[in-house]
Amino acid sequence: MERAIVILAAGRGKRMNSGIPKVLHKIAGAPMIMHALRTAKTLDPERVIVITGHGAERVEKEISEIESEIGFVRQIEQKGTGHAVKCAEKILKDFTGNTLILYGDVPFISPETLQLLIEEKERGTDLVILGFKSKQPRSYGRLIIENDQLISIVEAKDATNEQLKITLCNSGVLYTENKILFQLLSSITNKNANEEYYLTDIVKAAKDQNLSVKAVFCDEPETLGINTRSELSTAELTFQIRARERIIENGVTLSQPETTYFSFDTEIGREACIGPNVVFGPGVTIESGAEILPFCHLEGCHISKGARIGPFARLRPGTELSEDVKVGNFVEIKNSTINTKSKINHLSYIGDTTIGENSNIGAGTITCNYDGISKHTTKIGSDVFIGSNTLLVAPVSVGDKSMTASGTVVTEDIPSGNLAIGRVKQVNKPGYVKKLVALLRSKKKLKDN
């Protein structure tokens, strides 16, 4: 049966103390809601709908830039979670499949856990609730279960002393037939202290209609909801611990795992080695056998087999490194392709550049790619030797098997096989140092007096 997924993301998030909508605060380089969306997409849903409210325009814009096939519905007035889901009724009125409810501020529900809900529904249960067992239930709603059936969800503030001892708690995630979902929502009321429509009330509504309701369970960390900056920090740490474990299990060596920070989409092949204090921004792919030395920052780049990066290197978006490329200390590369066995070993900036195979870029080389208005490209061929402290003023090309002398400023194309020398001729002045020093001292003495 087809599936629709509704993700609630309308909350203000007052406790974040921020002008940024809560679901756009980042975990591992991506808005927290993108983690929920990423998991949702593993189910291959027919429809994904995000309910927006506070900061709706910004939320919709940022999500659309990453995931284009998402529908949005705005909750104009904040009247509770039940009301938020009901806002999607119009857009889902003709949908005949099952609907899953997720939350934009609960980023760590796993695909395996969602599969548990699906399997329980396929066994004939009308409404499936996701719960978890907590050692410290605190303010979580308690799941009241009798004879394997979920009877009700009792909010902590309404629970009896006996019910507060229950450790089975509600995550808020649920799965049911779309028709049943909105049928149940139509029967709940806002007769409570907050005058809001609570999604949890559909459990009682389902029991009143003699529908079967069961709970499936996951580990508590999966249900972590983020409402404060402290919880955001905890979520970041949780993600990093899981990512490190996953990457090590996949055959990657992390020499000091607790100092390595991954993005939500980092991909690293087997036998790669990652040194201490390496930070991965979004969009990094590293092939098997590559080595990243300490204190590197990588973002939006692809590193091929056998490449060696760092220490203290920065690879920016658009960087493509072929096999066996060497990038050394204090090198920055942006929007450039470096082909097989080429080397940029020291203190260089390479931007908007293509470098052929087996070329050597000397220390202090700079591709001058920006004229203050526009970016320009540099093309360096194969088997080229760029001397130390060369400035390549783009747009410019350097032919195969050519060379630049150290200190050269390249402003014209260099044909293949040529040596380019573009520096002022050296002039030696015998005895001039003594005269210069005496002149400078006399000027200083006059100034001091």
QUIVEN-V514382 format. One record per pair of residues at least 24 apart in sequence whose C-alpha atoms are under 8 Angstrom apart, sorted by the first residue. I is the first residue (numbers start at 1). J is the second residue. D is the distance in Angstrom with one decimal. If there is no record, write none. Layout:
I/J/D
I/J/D
This chain:
1/97/5.7
1/98/7.0
2/45/6.8
2/46/6.1
2/96/7.7
2/97/4.8
2/98/6.4
3/44/7.9
3/45/5.0
3/46/5.6
3/47/6.9
3/97/5.4
3/98/4.9
3/99/5.6
3/100/7.4
4/45/5.5
4/46/5.6
4/47/4.6
4/48/5.8
4/49/7.7
4/97/7.1
4/98/6.3
4/99/4.7
4/100/6.3
5/40/7.1
5/45/6.8
5/47/6.2
5/48/4.8
5/49/6.2
5/99/5.6
5/100/4.7
5/101/6.0
5/102/7.3
6/48/6.0
6/49/4.8
6/50/5.8
6/51/7.2
6/85/7.3
6/88/7.8
6/99/7.2
6/100/6.2
6/101/5.0
6/102/6.2
7/48/7.7
7/49/6.2
7/50/4.8
7/51/6.1
7/101/6.0
7/102/4.7
7/103/5.0
7/104/6.0
8/50/6.0
8/51/5.0
8/52/7.0
8/81/7.8
8/84/7.0
8/85/7.4
8/101/7.6
8/102/6.4
8/103/4.8
8/104/5.7
9/33/7.8
9/50/6.5
9/51/5.4
9/52/5.1
9/53/7.0
9/103/6.5
9/104/5.1
9/105/7.3
10/51/5.9
10/52/4.1
10/53/3.9
10/54/5.5
10/56/7.4
10/74/7.7
10/75/6.6
10/78/7.7
10/84/7.7
11/52/7.8
11/53/6.5
11/54/6.0
11/78/7.7
12/53/7.7
12/54/5.3
13/227/6.2
13/228/7.9
15/227/6.1
15/228/5.3
15/229/7.9
16/227/6.2
16/228/4.6
16/229/5.5
17/228/7.9
20/55/7.7
21/54/6.6
21/55/5.7
21/59/7.2
22/105/7.4
22/227/7.7
23/59/7.8
23/104/5.8
23/105/5.7
24/59/6.8
27/232/7.5
27/235/7.0
27/236/5.4
27/239/7.7
27/264/7.6
28/236/6.4
28/239/7.2
28/240/7.6
28/261/8.0
28/262/6.4
28/263/4.5
28/264/5.2
28/281/7.9
29/263/5.5
29/264/6.5
29/281/6.4
29/282/6.1
30/263/7.7
30/264/6.6
30/282/7.7
32/104/6.7
32/105/6.4
32/106/7.8
32/107/5.9
33/103/7.8
33/104/4.3
33/105/6.2
33/106/7.7
33/107/6.4
34/63/7.5
34/104/7.8
34/107/7.8
35/107/5.1
35/108/7.0
35/264/7.7
36/102/7.4
36/103/7.2
36/104/6.1
36/106/6.9
36/107/4.8
36/108/6.9
36/109/7.2
39/109/7.3
39/110/6.5
39/111/5.8
40/111/7.6
42/111/6.7
43/111/7.6
47/71/7.6
49/73/7.1
49/88/7.7
51/75/6.5
51/84/6.7
51/85/7.5
51/87/7.6
51/88/7.5
53/77/7.7
53/78/7.6
79/195/7.6
79/196/4.9
79/197/6.1
80/196/4.8
80/197/4.9
80/198/5.7
80/199/7.7
81/196/8.0
81/197/6.4
81/198/5.4
81/199/5.3
82/185/6.7
82/197/4.9
82/198/4.7
82/199/3.9
82/200/7.6
83/196/7.8
83/197/5.5
83/198/7.4
83/199/7.7
85/199/7.9
86/182/6.8
86/185/6.8
89/182/6.8
92/178/7.9
95/178/6.9
96/177/7.7
96/178/6.4
96/179/6.9
97/177/6.1
97/178/5.9
98/175/7.1
98/176/5.5
98/177/4.0
98/178/4.9
99/175/5.8
99/176/5.6
99/177/5.8
99/178/5.1
99/181/7.7
100/173/7.5
100/174/5.9
100/175/4.5
100/176/6.8
101/172/7.9
101/173/5.5
101/174/5.4
101/175/6.4
102/172/7.6
102/173/5.4
102/174/7.5
103/173/7.5
105/225/5.6
105/226/5.5
105/227/7.6
106/222/7.9
106/223/6.2
106/224/5.8
106/225/4.6
106/226/6.5
107/222/7.8
107/223/7.9
107/224/7.5
107/225/7.5
108/221/7.6
108/222/4.8
108/223/6.6
108/224/7.0
109/222/4.9
109/223/6.3
110/222/7.0
113/217/7.9
113/218/6.3
116/216/6.8
117/174/7.7
117/175/6.5
117/216/6.6
118/175/7.4
120/216/7.7
121/175/7.5
121/176/7.1
125/212/5.5
125/213/6.2
125/214/6.8
126/176/6.1
126/177/7.2
126/211/6.0
126/212/5.2
126/213/6.1
127/174/7.3
127/175/6.1
127/176/4.8
127/177/7.7
127/203/7.9
127/206/7.7
127/211/7.5
127/212/6.4
127/213/4.8
127/214/6.6
128/174/5.6
128/175/5.2
128/176/6.4
128/213/5.9
128/214/5.2
128/215/5.6
128/216/7.2
129/170/7.6
129/171/8.0
129/172/7.4
129/173/6.2
129/174/4.5
129/175/6.6
129/213/7.5
129/214/6.3
129/215/4.6
129/216/6.4
130/170/6.6
130/171/5.8
130/172/6.9
130/173/5.4
130/174/6.0
130/215/5.6
130/216/5.2
130/217/5.7
130/218/7.4
131/168/6.6
131/169/5.4
131/170/4.7
131/171/5.3
131/172/7.9
131/215/6.2
131/216/6.0
131/217/4.8
131/218/6.6
132/168/5.7
132/169/5.4
132/170/6.7
132/171/7.0
132/217/5.0
132/218/5.3
132/219/6.0
132/220/5.5
132/223/7.7
133/167/5.4
133/168/4.6
133/169/6.0
133/217/7.6
133/218/7.9
133/219/7.2
133/220/6.4
134/167/5.3
134/168/6.5
134/169/6.8
134/220/6.4
135/167/6.6
136/167/7.6
137/166/8.0
137/167/6.0
137/168/7.9
137/169/6.9
140/169/5.9
140/170/6.6
141/169/5.6
141/170/5.4
142/166/6.4
142/167/7.1
142/168/5.9
142/169/4.6
142/170/6.1
143/168/5.5
143/169/5.5
143/170/6.2
148/214/6.9
149/212/7.1
149/213/5.8
149/214/5.1
149/215/7.7
150/203/7.8
150/213/5.4
150/214/5.0
150/215/6.4
151/203/7.3
151/204/7.1
151/207/7.0
151/213/7.4
152/203/5.8
152/204/5.8
153/200/6.5
153/201/7.6
153/203/7.1
153/204/8.0
171/223/6.0
172/199/7.9
172/200/7.2
283/317/8.0
351/377/7.8
352/376/6.8
352/377/5.0
352/378/6.5
353/377/5.5
353/378/4.6
353/379/5.7
353/380/7.5
354/378/6.5
354/379/5.0
354/380/6.0
354/381/7.9
355/379/6.3
355/380/4.7
355/381/5.8
355/382/7.0
356/380/6.2
356/381/4.6
356/382/4.1
356/383/7.4
357/381/7.3
357/382/4.6
357/383/6.3
358/382/5.9
358/383/5.0
358/384/7.4
359/383/4.5
359/384/4.6
359/385/6.0
360/384/6.2
360/385/5.0
360/386/6.2
361/385/6.3
361/386/4.9
361/387/6.9
361/388/7.6
362/386/5.5
362/387/5.0
362/388/4.3
362/389/7.0
362/390/7.7
363/387/7.6
363/388/4.7
363/389/6.2
364/388/5.6
364/389/4.3
364/390/6.9
365/389/4.8
365/390/4.8
365/391/5.9
365/392/7.8
366/390/6.5
366/391/5.0
366/392/6.3
367/391/6.0
367/392/4.8
367/393/6.2
367/394/6.9
368/392/5.7
368/393/4.7
368/394/5.8
369/393/6.7
369/394/5.2
369/395/7.3
370/394/7.7
